[in-house]
Amino acid sequence: MRKRTILAVVALVALAAAIVLVWNYVNYLDYLSEILHETDKWAVIEDLNGHHIAVEPTSDDVWNELVRLNENGSSMWIGGVVEEYGNKMGFPVQA
């Protein structure tokens, strides 16, 4: 009787661990689809709600500023018009 109880507890723990691993993997795949990028020069920006967007600046000055912000761990308000946006939510491309 004791062996069955121990076996049942071990099985439940293993099942719970498997569920957590699958859940984390699904969330990771979701994260990857949020940060589509096409070039080598890209960065992921996270907003206050934890949403992500991958940006691919064409300006070296903007890229250097993003690198600097990342290196010193600071944050900055970035505003402007989104010229192109492609993600799973299907935002349109603006001219």
C-alpha positions as CSV (number, residue, x, y, z in Angstrom):
1,M,0.0,0.0,0.0
2,R,2.8,2.4,0.9
3,K,4.6,1.7,-2.4
4,R,1.5,2.5,-4.4
5,T,1.1,5.8,-2.6
6,I,4.7,6.8,-3.2
7,L,4.3,5.8,-6.8
8,A,1.1,7.8,-7.2
9,V,2.8,10.9,-5.7
10,V,5.8,10.5,-8.0
11,A,3.5,10.2,-11.0
12,L,1.6,13.3,-10.0
13,V,4.8,15.3,-9.5
14,A,6.1,14.1,-12.9
15,L,2.8,15.0,-14.6
16,A,2.8,18.5,-13.0
17,A,6.4,19.0,-14.1
18,A,5.5,17.9,-17.7
19,I,2.6,20.4,-17.8
20,V,4.8,23.2,-16.6
21,L,7.4,22.4,-19.2
22,V,4.9,22.3,-22.0
23,W,3.2,25.5,-20.8
24,N,6.6,27.3,-20.8
25,Y,7.5,26.0,-24.3
26,V,4.1,27.2,-25.7
27,N,4.7,30.7,-24.1
28,Y,8.2,30.7,-25.6
29,L,6.9,30.0,-29.1
30,D,4.3,32.8,-28.5
31,Y,7.2,35.1,-27.6
32,L,9.1,34.2,-30.7
33,S,6.1,35.0,-33.0
34,E,5.9,38.4,-31.3
35,I,9.5,39.3,-32.3
36,L,9.7,38.7,-36.0
37,H,12.8,40.2,-37.6
38,E,14.5,40.1,-41.0
39,T,17.9,41.7,-40.5
40,D,20.9,41.2,-38.1
41,K,20.4,44.6,-36.6
42,W,17.3,44.3,-34.4
43,A,16.3,44.7,-30.8
44,V,13.3,43.6,-28.7
45,I,11.5,46.3,-26.8
46,E,9.2,45.5,-23.9
47,D,6.4,47.8,-22.8
48,L,5.1,48.3,-19.3
49,N,2.5,45.5,-19.9
50,G,5.1,43.0,-20.9
51,H,4.3,43.1,-24.6
52,H,7.2,42.8,-27.0
53,I,8.0,44.3,-30.4
54,A,11.2,43.7,-32.5
55,V,12.6,46.9,-34.0
56,E,15.0,47.1,-36.9
57,P,16.4,50.6,-37.1
58,T,17.9,51.8,-40.3
59,S,19.8,54.6,-38.6
60,D,23.1,53.8,-37.0
61,D,22.5,56.6,-34.5
62,V,19.2,54.9,-33.4
63,W,20.9,51.5,-33.2
64,N,23.8,52.8,-31.1
65,E,21.3,54.4,-28.7
66,L,19.5,51.1,-28.3
67,V,22.8,49.3,-27.7
68,R,23.7,52.0,-25.1
69,L,20.3,51.7,-23.3
70,N,20.8,47.9,-23.2
71,E,24.3,48.1,-21.9
72,N,23.6,50.5,-19.0
73,G,20.2,49.0,-18.2
74,S,18.3,52.3,-18.5
75,S,15.0,52.9,-20.1
76,M,13.6,55.6,-22.3
77,W,10.3,56.8,-23.7
78,I,10.3,56.1,-27.4
79,G,7.5,57.6,-29.5
80,G,6.8,58.0,-33.2
81,V,4.9,56.6,-36.1
82,V,5.3,52.9,-36.9
83,E,6.2,52.7,-40.5
84,E,6.1,48.9,-40.9
85,Y,4.8,46.3,-38.5
86,G,4.4,42.6,-39.1
87,N,3.3,40.2,-36.3
88,K,0.7,37.7,-35.4
89,M,-1.9,40.4,-34.8
90,G,-1.6,41.6,-38.4
91,F,-1.1,45.3,-37.9
92,P,-1.1,47.0,-41.3
93,V,2.0,48.5,-43.0
94,Q,1.8,52.4,-42.9
95,A,3.2,54.6,-45.7
